[in-house]
Each structure stands twice: as C-alpha cells, then as structure tokens.
Amino acid sequence: MMLYAQEVGQKAGAFNNLTHPDAVEPEEAADIEEIELIDSDPIEAGERREEILDRWDNEVNN
C-alpha cells in the first residue's frame, strides 16, 4: 500500500479532509456531505470588509 504525503499529517494528529483521490482520509475528518455552506457574495463582502473584520475581531478575538 502506498502512503501519500497527505496521509502523513494523521500521524501528528491532523485530521484534515484530503484532496488526493487515492489518499485514505482519517475517520476523524469531517463528512463533506454534512457540511453546510453559506452563500457569499464576494463583491458585497469587499464593500463591507471593515465591518466584517471589526465584527470578527469583536466576536472571535475578545
């Protein structure tokens, strides 16, 4: 069995989802089918950049 570079992280406790089609994902990786994405408008986000960064700073960094 070939070990792919993306699989090495598991030995260090990194349980990322992998992109190589033949790499074996760890059981602890998130189930991609269960992840809910949000709609995002990059133009609007750019226009509201400072507001978004201020909110992030207030809610996450404090």
N, C-alpha and C positions, 0 to 999 in steps of 0.2 A: 504494500500500500504506500502510495506516495504522500508525503507530508507537504502541504502547501504553506507558503510563508504566512498567509492569513490565519492559519490554524495555530501558529506559534504563540500568539497572544493569549490563548486559552491557558497556557502553562503559567502565565503571570496573572491570571485572574481577570483577563479582559474577555468579555462575552459578547462582543460585537456581532452584528449581522455581517455576513461575508458576501463579497461580490463575485468571487471566482466560482463558476458553476460546478466545479468538481470538488471544491473545498467542503469539508464537513463542519457545519455550524455547531456550536455548543448548544446543549439542551437549554442553557440559561438565556440564550439570545431571545430577544423579543419576537413574537409571532407577527410577521409583517402583515398578515391578513387581519390582525386585530387592531392595528394602529390606525387611529382616526386622524386624518389630516385636516387642516383648516384651509379655507380659501384665502388666498392672499393676493393683493394687488400691489405689485412692486412699485408702480407709479405713485399710488396713494401712500404707501409706506415711506417712500422717499420724500414726499411732501410733508409727512408727519414725523420725520426722522427724529427731530429733537424731542418731541412729545413722547415718542416711543422709547427713546433712550432714557429720558427722565423717569418715565414710569418703571422701566426695567431697574434702574438704579434704586428707586424708592422701594420697590416691592421685592427685589431679589437681594440687593446688596445691603439692605437695612434690616 
